[in-house]
Structure formats: C-alpha cells, structure tokens
Amino acid sequence: MSETDPNTTDVIVIGGGTGGYSTALRAASLGLRVVLAERELIGGTCLHRGCIPSKAMLHAAELVDGIAEARERWGVKATVDSLDWPALVATRDTIVARNHQGVAGHLRTAGVRVLKGTARLTGPRTVHVEDAGEFTARRGIVLATGSRPKMLPGLAADGRRVVTSDDALFAAGLPASVLVLGGGAIGVEYASFHRSMGAEVTLAEAAGRLLPMEDEDVGRHLARGLKKRGIAVRTGSALTGTELLPDGVRATVRTPKGEELVIEAERLLVAVGRAPVTDGLDLAAAGLAADGRGFVAPADWSRLETAVPGIHVVGDLLPPPSPGLAHASFAEGLLVAETLAGLPSRAVDYAAVPRVTYSSPQTASVGRTEAEARAGGLDIKVNTMPLAATAKGMVHGQGGMVKVIAAADGAGGEATGTVLGVHLVGPHVSEMIAESQLIVGWDAEPADVAQHIHAHPTLSEAVGEAFLTLAGRGLHQH
C-alpha cells in the first residue's frame, strides 16, 4: 500500500472504550493518522453500561437517602411519595447520550477515522474491519477490546430474574428484593443503589470480607455502614444452587458455619468480576496469545508493548497490576499514544492509581494496604482517624475513617518515611482521594502533609489530622 492509500495509516486502535479512544485522541493530537474500529458504541462499557449510567443512578439514590436523613435526623418532614422509574431512566440516558456525543465530537475534531464494525488481526501490522476492508498500520496497533461480566456456571442472564452489571440498570422497573452475588466494588454499588430505592437487599461475598482487595479496615467499616442501612451482608458465603421461579429466584448460599441458607428474591444480580474480551480478535494471526486468564500481557510494561513489536495493549485486556479502571485506561492510552509518536516513555505508576467505590458509604484508596506493607517486610506506622471525630463528620453522621500507612524510618518508630497508602470510608470520599493520590504518587512524608492547612470544618480535615498525628503534631487526636 502506498502512503496515499486511505487504508494505510499510522495507528490502528481496536476498541473504542476509555483506553481506546484516549489512545486515539492523544495520538491524533501528536500528528499521527489514526483509525479507530469499534463494533458497538464509542465510549464502551464505562460510558454506556457501567461507570456513567451507574453513577447517574447512584446520584439519584443519594437524593432519596437525603430525604430520609432530612426526615429522621433533621426534623424535615419530607417523604418520597413514589419513584418515577421512566423519569430516572430518561435523565440517565440523557447524561449518557451527551457524554457519547461529546466523545464522538472530540474524535471528529481530532481527525480520527472511526469505523463501526468488528476488527480482527490479520498480521503484526494489519487489521481487517468488517464492511471496511484491510488496514495497515505504519507505527502500530493498539488492542483495547475491553471486558464483559463473568457468569457463574449453571447460570444464564435473562435480563429480568438473573442480571449482570451490564444489564442491571436496564431491566424493567425496580425489584422489591435483590440478591447480589459479589462484594467487590460493582456488587457493593448495586446493593447500595437498590437499598436506597427501597428494595430488600442481601449482599453475598465468598471471601471473608467486602472489597477483599482493599485494606481490611475498609471492608469492615463499609460492612458496618451497609448493615446500618438495612442491607444483609453475608461474607464468607458462596452460592451453591439456584432455582428460577416465575417471578424471581430461589438461591441457596452456604454460610461460614456450613449452613445452607435459602434466599428468595425478585432479582439475582451477578457481580463476580469481569473477563477480558478477545473473541474474534484472532490474536494468533499476529503471533500473539492470551494467557490462561484471557489477558494479553505486555512484554514491556514501560511501553505496554507485547512480544510482537508495534502491538500495544490498554485497558481491561491488561493483567494486574493494571486495575481495570477507566481512569487507569486513560493513563495507559496516553502512554501508548506518546510511545507510538516516538516520545520518551514513562510507565504508569499503578501503585498511585486511586480506587473508588461509589456506594453509601463510599470508599476510596490509593497505595498499599496495611497487610501488603507488612507482607513486604516493611517497618510501618499506621494511624486511623474516625470521621466522626471531626465536626463535619458529626454533621454527616455516617461514620467512616481515614487510615494512613507510612514507613517508620525513625529510631523511635516515628513515621518519618514515605506515605505508603491512604484509605478512606465515608460520605463523599471519592472527591477527597485526589490529595492522597498526590501524596502517595510524590512519595511525600507525613511531615510534608502536616505543614499544609486543611479547611475547617470539612471532611478532608480528617486527612490533615491523621497526618498531623503521624508527624508528632497531633491536635485533636492523640
């Protein structure tokens, strides 16, 4: 193919989710010609079925919870007369549509050629896109095909009685009762949403605590907050059987004591994780293969480049330490685009990627857990500050905490080393984690943070107090 051939380009991106479109936008801004192939909708799962629609609905849930708090704590005699589900859906869909139009507009303005259709590899530099033909990439190919919800053996989603996180918000109406399988971030968020909307909710997690990848204290405080809201939290409990009923599901769950608990619910929501999507990609045609878990691992993490030179991976196709989060995908897309443009590479610092659960209460973390730090043989200093110990925490009345883990490099065990991790539970902590991301990412020490003043009264004041104490300057905490 010649330089003027429209099917010869600099970069081909397969997949238009957060990782794919961020790669395309950045590459185009650096003067590269980019073709982006997406078989469904630009924006991917995050925009259309996950992050954005779920957070829109969780905001509606927060408004409902606020009315209950106004009545029960503040003497505001307000009630929710009814929930207009079609109106909620319409607002959610408007938000999604506006975001979709915005991303599509950015791609057009940047000059990215977007093709709708399934793409497959035909070689280390060639891709076939259905209904569009064969394309050649001079600089490289980026794989960004995302993930799909995992389903347990013997279960099949029908969009009504059994649903996944991809279709839970799109099922008809609101159920009166829900059994959520999986106590990770997705399961917790959906359990929180349905409880706010009036459903009886059981949340079952096979591991011994909620958010098993987070700090143990995060899972403990979160479980306490969810139970306070009336959610039946059952950790260490695994599904052993299901029976479909005309209007719901009868499930059997084995408890930590070995008992068989029967739970009936109108809806069973399976949120047991997500799996990479590589079907139809024909990795072998380019000399690639997925690992045993379905991931496409890079040979060079500093460039996110596979063992086949010029083929890069971003987003949910990447194995850990990539966390499979949209904001990590943005960073990965920027890195790959700049690498393909010939700019110096700087690996994504996965330890400094924030992790957020948008339930009520919320959780937000960055860096190592206490267990990870101790398992690494580090001498550490840990401080936990209850949000209820601050005036603003009392105002919100939802409990929660700030937990800081720092290296204890001082002779007397003082926290004079770098901050290793920060973990938050409570209202609005998703908006508080950015400060801690910078603290961990810039290898700050507690004394570095303690010299800066946090506004009073705010929830973030608890972060400042936690660091003051670690720096030996405790004011309200001793």
SULVENWO-V904593 format. One record per residue. N is the residue number from 1. BURIAL is + if it has 16 or more other ideal C-beta (glycine too) atoms within 10 Angstrom, else -. Layout:
n->N burial->BURIAL
n->N burial->BURIAL
//
This chain:
n->1 burial->-
n->2 burial->-
n->3 burial->-
n->4 burial->-
n->5 burial->-
n->6 burial->-
n->7 burial->-
n->8 burial->+
n->9 burial->+
n->10 burial->+
n->11 burial->+
n->12 burial->+
n->13 burial->+
n->14 burial->+
n->15 burial->+
n->16 burial->+
n->17 burial->+
n->18 burial->+
n->19 burial->+
n->20 burial->+
n->21 burial->+
n->22 burial->+
n->23 burial->+
n->24 burial->+
n->25 burial->+
n->26 burial->+
n->27 burial->+
n->28 burial->+
n->29 burial->-
n->30 burial->+
n->31 burial->-
n->32 burial->+
n->33 burial->+
n->34 burial->+
n->35 burial->+
n->36 burial->+
n->37 burial->+
n->38 burial->+
n->39 burial->+
n->40 burial->-
n->41 burial->+
n->42 burial->+
n->43 burial->+
n->44 burial->+
n->45 burial->+
n->46 burial->+
n->47 burial->+
n->48 burial->+
n->49 burial->+
n->50 burial->+
n->51 burial->+
n->52 burial->+
n->53 burial->+
n->54 burial->+
n->55 burial->+
n->56 burial->+
n->57 burial->+
n->58 burial->+
n->59 burial->-
n->60 burial->+
n->61 burial->+
n->62 burial->+
n->63 burial->-
n->64 burial->+
n->65 burial->+
n->66 burial->-
n->67 burial->-
n->68 burial->-
n->69 burial->-
n->70 burial->-
n->71 burial->-
n->72 burial->-
n->73 burial->-
n->74 burial->-
n->75 burial->-
n->76 burial->-
n->77 burial->-
n->78 burial->-
n->79 burial->-
n->80 burial->-
n->81 burial->-
n->82 burial->-
n->83 burial->-
n->84 burial->-
n->85 burial->-
n->86 burial->-
n->87 burial->-
n->88 burial->+
n->89 burial->+
n->90 burial->-
n->91 burial->-
n->92 burial->+
n->93 burial->-
n->94 burial->-
n->95 burial->+
n->96 burial->+
n->97 burial->-
n->98 burial->-
n->99 burial->+
n->100 burial->+
n->101 burial->-
n->102 burial->-
n->103 burial->+
n->104 burial->+
n->105 burial->-
n->106 burial->-
n->107 burial->+
n->108 burial->-
n->109 burial->-
n->110 burial->-
n->111 burial->-
n->112 burial->+
n->113 burial->+
n->114 burial->+
n->115 burial->+
n->116 burial->+
n->117 burial->-
n->118 burial->+
n->119 burial->+
n->120 burial->+
n->121 burial->+
n->122 burial->-
n->123 burial->+
n->124 burial->+
n->125 burial->+
n->126 burial->+
n->127 burial->+
n->128 burial->+
n->129 burial->+
n->130 burial->-
n->131 burial->-
n->132 burial->+
n->133 burial->-
n->134 burial->-
n->135 burial->+
n->136 burial->+
n->137 burial->+
n->138 burial->+
n->139 burial->+
n->140 burial->+
n->141 burial->+
n->142 burial->+
n->143 burial->+
n->144 burial->+
n->145 burial->+
n->146 burial->+
n->147 burial->+
n->148 burial->+
n->149 burial->+
n->150 burial->-
n->151 burial->-
n->152 burial->-
n->153 burial->-
n->154 burial->-
n->155 burial->+
n->156 burial->-
n->157 burial->+
n->158 burial->-
n->159 burial->-
n->160 burial->-
n->161 burial->+
n->162 burial->+
n->163 burial->+
n->164 burial->+
n->165 burial->+
n->166 burial->+
n->167 burial->+
n->168 burial->+
n->169 burial->+
n->170 burial->-
n->171 burial->+
n->172 burial->-
n->173 burial->-
n->174 burial->+
n->175 burial->+
n->176 burial->-
n->177 burial->+
n->178 burial->+
n->179 burial->+
n->180 burial->+
n->181 burial->+
n->182 burial->+
n->183 burial->+
n->184 burial->+
n->185 burial->+
n->186 burial->+
n->187 burial->+
n->188 burial->+
n->189 burial->+
n->190 burial->+
n->191 burial->+
n->192 burial->+
n->193 burial->+
n->194 burial->+
n->195 burial->+
n->196 burial->+
n->197 burial->+
n->198 burial->-
n->199 burial->+
n->200 burial->+
n->201 burial->+
n->202 burial->+
n->203 burial->+
n->204 burial->+
n->205 burial->+
n->206 burial->+
n->207 burial->+
n->208 burial->-
n->209 burial->+
n->210 burial->+
n->211 burial->+
n->212 burial->-
n->213 burial->-
n->214 burial->+
n->215 burial->+
n->216 burial->+
n->217 burial->+
n->218 burial->+
n->219 burial->+
n->220 burial->-
n->221 burial->+
n->222 burial->+
n->223 burial->+
n->224 burial->-
n->225 burial->+
n->226 burial->+
n->227 burial->-
n->228 burial->-
n->229 burial->+
n->230 burial->-
n->231 burial->+
n->232 burial->-
n->233 burial->+
n->234 burial->+
n->235 burial->+
n->236 burial->-
n->237 burial->+
n->238 burial->+
n->239 burial->+
n->240 burial->-
n->241 burial->-
n->242 burial->+
n->243 burial->-
n->244 burial->-
n->245 burial->-
n->246 burial->-
n->247 burial->-
n->248 burial->+
n->249 burial->+
n->250 burial->-
n->251 burial->+
n->252 burial->-
n->253 burial->+
n->254 burial->+
n->255 burial->-
n->256 burial->-
n->257 burial->-
n->258 burial->-
n->259 burial->-
n->260 burial->-
n->261 burial->-
n->262 burial->-
n->263 burial->+
n->264 burial->-
n->265 burial->+
n->266 burial->+
n->267 burial->+
n->268 burial->+
n->269 burial->+
n->270 burial->+
n->271 burial->+
n->272 burial->+
n->273 burial->-
n->274 burial->+
n->275 burial->-
n->276 burial->+
n->277 burial->+
n->278 burial->+
n->279 burial->-
n->280 burial->-
n->281 burial->+
n->282 burial->+
n->283 burial->+
n->284 burial->-
n->285 burial->-
n->286 burial->+
n->287 burial->-
n->288 burial->+
n->289 burial->-
n->290 burial->+
n->291 burial->-
n->292 burial->-
n->293 burial->-
n->294 burial->-
n->295 burial->+
n->296 burial->+
n->297 burial->+
n->298 burial->+
n->299 burial->-
n->300 burial->-
n->301 burial->+
n->302 burial->-
n->303 burial->+
n->304 burial->+
n->305 burial->+
n->306 burial->+
n->307 burial->-
n->308 burial->+
n->309 burial->-
n->310 burial->+
n->311 burial->+
n->312 burial->+
n->313 burial->+
n->314 burial->+
n->315 burial->+
n->316 burial->+
n->317 burial->+
n->318 burial->+
n->319 burial->+
n->320 burial->-
n->321 burial->-
n->322 burial->+
n->323 burial->+
n->324 burial->+
n->325 burial->+
n->326 burial->+
n->327 burial->+
n->328 burial->+
n->329 burial->+
n->330 burial->+
n->331 burial->+
n->332 burial->+
n->333 burial->+
n->334 burial->+
n->335 burial->+
n->336 burial->+
n->337 burial->+
n->338 burial->+
n->339 burial->+
n->340 burial->+
n->341 burial->+
n->342 burial->-
n->343 burial->-
n->344 burial->-
n->345 burial->-
n->346 burial->-
n->347 burial->-
n->348 burial->+
n->349 burial->-
n->350 burial->+
n->351 burial->-
n->352 burial->+
n->353 burial->+
n->354 burial->+
n->355 burial->+
n->356 burial->+
n->357 burial->+
n->358 burial->+
n->359 burial->+
n->360 burial->+
n->361 burial->+
n->362 burial->+
n->363 burial->+
n->364 burial->+
n->365 burial->+
n->366 burial->+
n->367 burial->+
n->368 burial->+
n->369 burial->+
n->370 burial->+
n->371 burial->-
n->372 burial->-
n->373 burial->+
n->374 burial->-
n->375 burial->-
n->376 burial->-
n->377 burial->-
n->378 burial->+
n->379 burial->-
n->380 burial->+
n->381 burial->+
n->382 burial->+
n->383 burial->+
n->384 burial->+
n->385 burial->+
n->386 burial->+
n->387 burial->+
n->388 burial->+
n->389 burial->-
n->390 burial->+
n->391 burial->-
n->392 burial->+
n->393 burial->+
n->394 burial->-
n->395 burial->-
n->396 burial->+
n->397 burial->-
n->398 burial->+
n->399 burial->+
n->400 burial->+
n->401 burial->+
n->402 burial->+
n->403 burial->+
n->404 burial->+
n->405 burial->+
n->406 burial->+
n->407 burial->+
n->408 burial->+
n->409 burial->+
n->410 burial->-
n->411 burial->-
n->412 burial->-
n->413 burial->-
n->414 burial->+
n->415 burial->+
n->416 burial->+
n->417 burial->+
n->418 burial->+
n->419 burial->+
n->420 burial->+
n->421 burial->+
n->422 burial->+
n->423 burial->+
n->424 burial->+
n->425 burial->+
n->426 burial->+
n->427 burial->+
n->428 burial->+
n->429 burial->+
n->430 burial->+
n->431 burial->-
n->432 burial->+
n->433 burial->+
n->434 burial->-
n->435 burial->+
n->436 burial->+
n->437 burial->+
n->438 burial->-
n->439 burial->+
n->440 burial->+
n->441 burial->+
n->442 burial->-
n->443 burial->-
n->444 burial->+
n->445 burial->+
n->446 burial->+
n->447 burial->+
n->448 burial->-
n->449 burial->+
n->450 burial->+
n->451 burial->-
n->452 burial->-
n->453 burial->-
n->454 burial->+
n->455 burial->-
n->456 burial->-
n->457 burial->-
n->458 burial->+
n->459 burial->+
n->460 burial->+
n->461 burial->+
n->462 burial->+
n->463 burial->+
n->464 burial->+
n->465 burial->+
n->466 burial->+
n->467 burial->+
n->468 burial->+
n->469 burial->+
n->470 burial->+
n->471 burial->+
n->472 burial->-
n->473 burial->-
n->474 burial->+
n->475 burial->-
n->476 burial->-
n->477 burial->+
n->478 burial->-
//
